Amino acid sequence: QVHLVESGGGLVQPGASLRLSCAASARTLSSDDMAWYRQAPGKEREYVAAIRSGGGDAFYADSVKGRSTISRDEAKSMLYLQVNNLEPEDTAIYYCNTYPAGPDPRSWGQGTQVTINS
């Protein structure tokens, strides 16, 4: 079972930046493609960004493209998401997981809450 712990969220104003962090097992970070997902109130969880194993190609949802950067540090077993110019529509709980995420609901961590409010 994958163990994931997200952190770095908070309450910020529109236009601010946040760097989200995800601590994962070393085996997961070294072997799996990884991604960030988010779930806004009353909505389904959605994909945000993904990165290939080995820190290769990165991919972004249109909603964050151009203002986000996903990265990974396999030596530290960490995954990151930098989001700039945050908008109220970015308000959600942000999760990390493998890409694609497995079917086991226990694979998801607690997430980290991001709230953009002026």
Residue frames as qw, qx, qy, qz and C-alpha x, y, z in Angstrom:
[[0.000, 0.888, 0.460, 0.000, 0.00, 0.00, 0.00],
 [0.390, 0.480, -0.020, 0.786, 1.29, 3.43, -0.98],
 [0.375, -0.698, -0.419, 0.444, 1.71, 5.87, 1.89],
 [0.301, 0.519, 0.209, 0.772, 1.32, 9.51, 0.91],
 [0.298, -0.695, -0.415, 0.506, 1.39, 12.65, 3.05],
 [0.299, 0.664, 0.274, 0.628, 0.56, 16.01, 1.51],
 [0.364, -0.667, -0.297, 0.579, 1.40, 19.42, 3.01],
 [0.327, -0.051, 0.238, 0.913, 1.89, 23.07, 2.12],
 [0.031, -0.660, -0.595, -0.457, -1.66, 24.25, 1.64],
 [0.202, -0.325, -0.407, 0.829, -3.17, 27.31, 3.24],
 [0.169, 0.856, 0.477, -0.107, -5.44, 30.33, 2.99],
 [0.387, -0.208, 0.243, 0.865, -4.07, 32.90, 0.57],
 [0.325, 0.685, 0.152, -0.634, -5.28, 35.84, -1.49],
 [0.761, 0.594, 0.250, 0.074, -5.77, 35.76, -5.26],
 [0.401, 0.857, -0.283, 0.158, -2.48, 36.15, -7.08],
 [0.464, -0.673, 0.568, -0.097, -0.43, 34.44, -4.38],
 [0.621, 0.379, -0.681, -0.088, 1.74, 31.35, -4.84],
 [0.771, -0.432, 0.392, -0.256, 1.97, 28.09, -2.95],
 [0.388, 0.434, -0.809, -0.077, 4.33, 25.15, -3.05],
 [0.887, -0.239, 0.108, -0.381, 2.67, 21.88, -2.16],
 [0.072, 0.509, -0.856, 0.053, 4.71, 18.90, -0.99],
 [0.933, -0.074, -0.100, -0.337, 4.05, 15.18, -0.97],
 [0.205, -0.528, 0.818, -0.097, 6.07, 12.64, 0.97],
 [0.910, 0.154, -0.178, -0.342, 5.88, 9.18, -0.57],
 [0.872, -0.299, 0.359, 0.147, 7.55, 5.85, -0.10],
 [0.159, -0.624, 0.580, 0.499, 10.94, 5.63, -1.78],
 [0.418, 0.110, 0.857, 0.281, 9.80, 2.72, -3.93],
 [0.353, 0.768, 0.525, -0.097, 6.86, 4.71, -5.28],
 [0.078, 0.911, -0.122, -0.386, 8.87, 7.83, -6.09],
 [0.243, -0.512, 0.697, 0.439, 11.59, 5.88, -7.85],
 [0.280, 0.068, 0.910, 0.298, 9.40, 3.67, -10.00],
 [0.228, 0.650, 0.724, -0.034, 6.02, 5.30, -10.64],
 [0.065, 0.451, 0.267, 0.849, 4.72, 8.17, -12.67],
 [0.184, -0.445, -0.630, 0.609, 3.23, 10.59, -10.15],
 [0.012, -0.557, -0.428, -0.712, 0.52, 13.24, -10.23],
 [0.081, 0.151, 0.474, -0.864, -1.33, 15.89, -8.30],
 [0.163, -0.523, -0.745, -0.380, -5.11, 15.83, -8.15],
 [0.086, -0.021, 0.375, -0.923, -7.62, 18.15, -6.50],
 [0.160, -0.532, -0.818, -0.146, -11.20, 18.04, -5.33],
 [0.115, -0.232, 0.078, -0.963, -13.23, 21.21, -4.99],
 [0.337, 0.162, 0.678, -0.633, -16.35, 21.36, -2.80],
 [0.660, 0.439, 0.360, -0.493, -19.22, 19.53, -4.48],
 [0.594, 0.638, -0.383, -0.306, -17.09, 18.36, -7.41],
 [0.992, 0.042, -0.029, 0.117, -15.33, 15.18, -8.52],
 [0.547, -0.604, 0.369, 0.447, -11.63, 14.77, -7.93],
 [0.663, 0.749, 0.013, -0.001, -9.71, 15.93, -11.00],
 [0.811, 0.031, 0.079, 0.579, -6.22, 15.59, -12.41],
 [0.079, -0.958, 0.030, 0.273, -3.96, 18.66, -12.11],
 [0.281, 0.792, -0.535, -0.088, -0.45, 17.68, -13.22],
 [0.982, -0.110, 0.143, 0.058, 1.71, 14.59, -13.76],
 [0.080, 0.806, -0.579, -0.100, 5.40, 13.79, -14.07],
 [0.882, 0.227, -0.410, -0.042, 7.16, 10.73, -15.42],
 [0.845, -0.485, 0.082, 0.207, 9.35, 8.59, -13.20],
 [0.716, 0.027, 0.142, 0.683, 12.94, 9.74, -13.24],
 [0.100, -0.694, -0.109, 0.705, 11.85, 13.38, -13.37],
 [0.330, 0.131, 0.636, 0.685, 11.16, 13.35, -17.07],
 [0.089, -0.385, -0.463, -0.794, 8.23, 14.80, -19.00],
 [0.080, 0.317, 0.614, -0.719, 5.62, 16.82, -17.13],
 [0.086, -0.436, -0.686, -0.577, 2.00, 17.35, -18.12],
 [0.064, 0.176, 0.437, -0.880, -0.61, 19.85, -16.92],
 [0.188, 0.668, 0.719, -0.049, -4.35, 20.30, -16.97],
 [0.237, 0.605, 0.295, 0.700, -5.45, 23.33, -18.95],
 [0.383, -0.867, -0.281, -0.150, -6.71, 24.95, -15.75],
 [0.574, -0.753, 0.143, 0.290, -3.17, 25.28, -14.33],
 [0.775, 0.270, 0.225, 0.525, -0.99, 25.19, -17.43],
 [0.331, 0.686, 0.022, 0.648, 1.48, 28.06, -17.61],
 [0.262, -0.732, 0.255, -0.575, 1.33, 28.88, -13.91],
 [0.851, -0.422, 0.263, -0.169, 2.25, 25.56, -12.30],
 [0.410, 0.569, -0.712, 0.029, 5.33, 23.39, -12.07],
 [0.941, -0.297, 0.063, -0.151, 5.39, 19.78, -10.93],
 [0.337, 0.647, -0.660, 0.180, 8.71, 18.32, -9.80],
 [0.937, -0.323, -0.119, -0.064, 10.10, 15.39, -7.89],
 [0.018, 0.717, -0.660, 0.222, 13.16, 14.74, -5.74],
 [0.901, -0.047, -0.407, -0.140, 13.65, 11.00, -5.67],
 [0.451, 0.267, -0.642, 0.560, 16.58, 11.23, -3.26],
 [0.183, -0.121, 0.509, -0.832, 14.18, 12.72, -0.71],
 [0.010, -0.371, -0.926, -0.068, 11.13, 10.72, -1.85],
 [0.108, 0.567, 0.358, -0.734, 9.26, 13.99, -2.38],
 [0.266, 0.524, 0.614, 0.527, 6.86, 15.31, -5.00],
 [0.090, -0.432, -0.220, 0.870, 6.12, 19.03, -5.36],
 [0.244, 0.681, 0.570, 0.390, 3.62, 21.32, -7.03],
 [0.174, -0.312, -0.096, 0.929, 4.32, 25.02, -7.36],
 [0.167, 0.711, 0.631, 0.263, 1.23, 27.02, -8.28],
 [0.207, -0.156, -0.045, 0.965, 1.50, 30.73, -9.04],
 [0.276, -0.046, -0.221, -0.934, -1.12, 33.39, -9.56],
 [0.010, 0.271, 0.944, -0.186, -3.70, 31.43, -7.58],
 [0.341, -0.230, -0.331, -0.849, -7.35, 32.00, -8.41],
 [0.588, -0.150, 0.441, -0.661, -10.51, 31.39, -6.36],
 [0.885, 0.203, -0.216, -0.359, -11.23, 28.49, -8.73],
 [0.498, 0.394, -0.738, 0.228, -8.11, 26.77, -7.41],
 [0.465, -0.378, 0.529, -0.601, -9.75, 26.31, -4.01],
 [0.895, 0.037, -0.378, -0.234, -9.74, 22.57, -3.32],
 [0.731, -0.509, 0.453, 0.032, -8.13, 19.78, -1.38],
 [0.503, 0.671, -0.526, -0.145, -4.97, 18.75, -3.22],
 [0.895, -0.246, 0.370, -0.038, -3.78, 15.16, -3.28],
 [0.205, 0.599, -0.723, -0.276, -0.80, 13.33, -4.72],
 [0.867, 0.001, 0.469, -0.167, -0.89, 9.78, -6.02],
 [0.452, -0.119, 0.722, 0.510, 0.51, 7.58, -8.72],
 [0.485, 0.540, -0.095, -0.681, -0.51, 8.27, -12.31],
 [0.474, -0.481, -0.308, -0.670, -2.86, 6.82, -13.06],
 [0.391, -0.380, 0.590, -0.595, -4.17, 6.40, -9.54],
 [0.169, -0.010, -0.985, -0.039, -4.95, 2.84, -8.53],
 [0.476, -0.440, -0.544, -0.534, -8.46, 1.64, -7.71],
 [0.545, -0.378, -0.648, 0.374, -7.84, 1.19, -3.98],
 [0.156, -0.887, -0.163, -0.402, -9.40, 4.15, -2.11],
 [0.717, -0.650, -0.014, 0.252, -6.94, 3.49, 0.70],
 [0.703, 0.189, 0.113, 0.677, -4.15, 4.71, -1.58],
 [0.083, 0.782, 0.127, 0.605, -5.20, 8.32, -1.08],
 [0.369, -0.059, -0.514, 0.772, -3.73, 10.46, 1.69],
 [0.067, -0.673, -0.562, 0.477, -5.52, 13.15, 3.67],
 [0.334, 0.723, 0.326, 0.509, -4.68, 15.86, 1.16],
 [0.319, -0.297, -0.224, 0.872, -3.82, 19.49, 1.86],
 [0.161, 0.827, 0.529, -0.102, -6.43, 22.26, 1.78],
 [0.297, 0.009, 0.204, 0.933, -5.83, 25.22, -0.49],
 [0.066, 0.810, 0.565, -0.143, -8.21, 28.16, -0.12],
 [0.290, 0.145, 0.185, 0.928, -8.03, 31.32, -2.17],
 [0.154, -0.807, -0.570, -0.007, -10.11, 34.08, -0.71],
 [0.251, 0.457, -0.065, 0.851, -9.78, 37.83, -0.77]]
